[in-house]
Amino acid sequence: MSSAVIYFAPGLEECEGLITVDLLRRAGVAVTVAAVGGEKTVVSSHKAVITCDALAEDVDPIAFDAVILPGGLAGVANLKASAAVQNACRQAAAAGKVVAAICAAPSALAVFGLLAGKKATVYPGPDLIEAVRAGGAEYTAAPVTVDGNFITGEALGSAIPFALTLAGVLAGPDKADHVKNAIVCR
């Protein structure tokens, strides 16, 4: 069984995070939700209170097949400021594991120096597009972009295709198709 860790920071876009967790678990991927900020309880951008499985500092990213970052401007600022998240993304990338980010979060990958020479998408705000380009990536403007072991998603509207793409990579296309059909996604 494949496994993934997803980092929830205060201010995250809860739907991007929870849709990804939900669909990956439906596909049979063991997902650990790691809290950034020193407490297992995280308050999202829309004031949803989420209890996470572990603290970011206590998670060994190399134990997982994928490291995932959800968006939300405040959440992404907190992801960028977290040494544990930066370390996790860098270690996963160096080990050839899946590194995924959606909405504003690809800008964190750019800040961490991981998108140079990659194709990536990001929320279509000028500052975020510029941040991804400044990190050396080619901005695609696609809903989901896969470049090697990097998967990026554009925004909340692409959360389901983003999660299903991850499911296909981590659990296989048959499991991803099963989840897609079960949720009646056309």
C-alpha positions in Angstrom: 0.0 0.0 0.0 1.3 3.4 -0.9 1.5 6.2 1.6 1.4 10.0 1.6 1.9 12.8 4.1 -0.1 16.0 3.6 0.9 19.1 5.6 -2.0 21.2 7.0 -0.9 24.7 8.2 -3.1 27.3 9.8 -5.0 29.2 7.0 -5.0 26.2 4.6 -7.8 26.0 2.0 -9.6 23.2 3.7 -11.3 21.8 0.6 -8.1 21.3 -1.3 -6.6 19.5 1.7 -9.6 17.4 2.7 -10.6 16.4 -0.9 -7.1 15.2 -1.5 -7.1 13.2 1.8 -10.5 11.7 1.1 -9.9 10.6 -2.4 -6.5 9.2 -1.7 -7.9 7.2 1.2 -10.8 5.9 -1.0 -8.1 4.7 -3.4 -6.4 2.8 -0.6 -3.5 5.2 0.0 -2.5 5.5 3.7 -2.5 9.2 4.3 -1.1 11.0 7.3 -2.2 14.6 8.0 0.7 16.5 9.6 0.0 19.7 11.4 2.3 22.7 11.0 2.5 25.2 13.9 3.1 23.0 16.9 -0.5 21.9 17.6 -2.4 19.0 16.2 -5.5 21.2 15.7 -5.4 23.6 12.7 -7.9 26.3 11.8 -8.4 26.6 8.1 -8.9 29.8 6.0 -12.7 29.5 6.4 -12.5 28.7 10.2 -12.9 24.9 10.0 -11.2 23.3 12.9 -9.3 20.2 11.8 -7.6 17.7 14.0 -4.5 16.2 12.3 -2.8 12.8 12.8 0.6 14.1 13.8 2.8 17.1 14.2 5.0 18.0 11.1 8.1 17.9 13.3 7.4 14.3 14.3 6.9 12.9 10.7 9.7 11.3 8.7 9.0 12.3 5.1 11.2 9.5 3.7 8.8 7.0 5.2 6.1 8.1 2.7 5.8 7.7 -1.1 4.5 11.3 -1.5 4.6 14.7 0.2 1.6 17.0 -0.5 1.0 20.7 0.1 -2.5 22.2 0.0 -3.1 25.9 -0.8 -4.7 28.8 0.9 -2.6 32.0 1.0 -2.2 32.1 4.8 -1.6 28.4 4.9 1.1 28.6 2.2 2.8 31.4 4.0 2.9 29.1 7.1 4.2 26.2 4.9 7.0 28.3 3.5 8.0 29.3 7.1 8.2 25.7 8.3 11.6 24.1 8.4 9.9 20.7 8.7 7.9 21.2 5.5 10.9 22.6 3.6 13.0 19.7 4.7 10.2 17.2 3.8 9.8 18.5 0.3 13.6 18.6 -0.3 14.1 15.1 1.0 11.2 13.7 -0.9 12.4 15.3 -4.1 16.0 14.1 -3.6 14.7 10.6 -3.1 12.6 10.7 -6.3 9.3 10.5 -4.3 6.1 12.3 -5.4 6.1 16.0 -4.5 2.7 17.6 -5.0 1.2 21.0 -4.4 -2.0 22.8 -5.3 -3.3 26.4 -5.7 -0.8 28.8 -4.0 1.4 25.9 -2.7 3.5 25.4 -5.8 5.0 28.8 -4.9 6.4 27.1 -1.8 8.1 24.5 -3.9 9.6 27.3 -6.0 10.8 29.1 -2.8 12.3 25.7 -1.7 14.3 25.6 -4.9 12.5 22.5 -6.3 10.8 23.7 -9.5 13.9 24.8 -11.6 13.5 23.2 -15.0 10.0 21.8 -14.2 6.6 22.5 -15.7 4.1 23.6 -13.1 0.8 25.2 -12.6 -0.4 27.4 -9.8 -3.3 29.6 -8.9 -3.5 32.2 -11.7 -2.7 35.2 -9.7 0.1 37.4 -11.1 2.3 37.2 -8.0 2.0 33.4 -7.7 2.7 32.9 -11.4 5.7 35.2 -11.1 6.9 33.3 -8.0 6.8 29.9 -9.9 8.6 31.4 -12.9 11.2 33.0 -10.6 11.8 29.6 -9.2 12.7 28.4 -12.7 9.5 26.6 -13.7 7.6 26.9 -16.9 4.1 27.9 -16.0 1.5 25.8 -17.8 -1.9 27.3 -16.8 -3.3 23.8 -16.8 -5.7 22.4 -14.2 -3.1 19.7 -13.3 0.5 19.4 -14.4 2.7 16.3 -14.0 6.4 16.7 -14.6 8.4 13.6 -13.5 7.7 13.1 -9.8 6.1 16.6 -9.4 2.4 17.1 -9.5 0.9 20.6 -9.3 -2.7 21.7 -9.3 -4.2 25.1 -10.2 -6.9 25.8 -7.6 -9.8 24.5 -5.6 -11.7 23.9 -8.9 -9.0 21.4 -9.9 -8.8 19.6 -6.5 -10.7 16.5 -7.7 -8.6 16.0 -10.8 -5.4 16.8 -8.7 -6.4 14.2 -6.1 -7.3 11.6 -8.8 -4.0 12.2 -10.6 -2.2 11.5 -7.3 -4.4 8.4 -6.7 -3.4 7.1 -10.2 0.3 7.6 -9.5 0.2 6.2 -5.9 -2.5 3.5 -6.1 -2.7 2.8 -9.9 -5.0 3.9 -12.7 -7.6 1.2 -11.9 -8.0 2.4 -8.3 -8.2 6.0 -9.5 -10.8 5.1 -12.1 -12.8 3.2 -9.4 -12.8 6.3 -7.2 -13.7 8.6 -10.1 -16.7 6.4 -11.0 -17.8 5.9 -7.3 -18.0 9.7 -6.8 -19.7 10.1 -10.2 -17.0 12.5 -11.6 -17.3 12.9 -15.3 
